[in-house]
Amino acid sequence: MNAIVSSPARILRKLRGMPTSDGAGVKLVRVIGTPQLDMLDPFLMLDQFGTDKADDYIAGFPAHPHRGFETVTYMLEGRMRHKDNHGNEGLLTGGSVQWMTAGRGVVHSEMPEQEAGTMRGFQLWVNLPAKDKMAPPQYQEYAPEKIPLLQPKAGVTVKVISGEVAGARGPVVQPATDPLYLDIALDADAGWETGIPEGHNAFLFAFEGALTVGEGDYARALETHELAILGGGAQLSLRAGSRGARMILVAGRPIGEPVVRHGPFVMNTRQELMQAFVDFQEGKF
């Protein structure tokens, strides 16, 4: 029997984010959730924050509601304290991740617990299928030491937040979208190949250095702060440039349901969306 060889993944589209602010004035770059890329099912939004100017982040994200989706906060540097109206509280430090399932409703805050220094990381919004939108809120929160750190070959380091690489599974589990979330660092001119789950939508975001994605006729450059939407196959080939590269690779099973959203609420119908506003105003979250 002939072995089945996965076809190569390649860049279908590249784009850059748009500067914006959120919360009480936190400056960030929105990469998904803009006019140029409204969403990439199941991913609704991707924000990158990164500054050493306290004025850009010190006001934080005071108490605000969510319903119908998940927020994923991955801290690269800095300290952020979160609290919610269910009594949950925790501190996110550099290298930690919080995967919050808002479900039927939560009111929470995310406030910097520092007055100087660099604050850097990502927040990703992930949709939930209709059957899970009104589930009880829950958190999956992991310190850096709980996240597998691999060196699959010389010059390559991979943090496995969710999904599986070389037999190592990330701590975050979400059956609805079966996500893959990797933080990949490549030394100068180092290369690595990895798989993307079949049928998943996937993107790659380079936040340090530059690299080449794909091989042969499909090879394309990806520069710092560019997002690549991937497709065409399940086998992804990466090679860093002369300065090395660092990136997040994220993939998830598309949900394929109607999305009706406004601000912090993401539902399937306009009626459900209006009900979310009513429930929040009546203190039912």
Summary of the structure (lengths in Angstrom):
residues: 285
radius of gyration: 18.7
end to end distance: 56.3
largest distance: 63.2
contacts: 966
relative contact order: 0.20
helix: 8%
strand: 56%
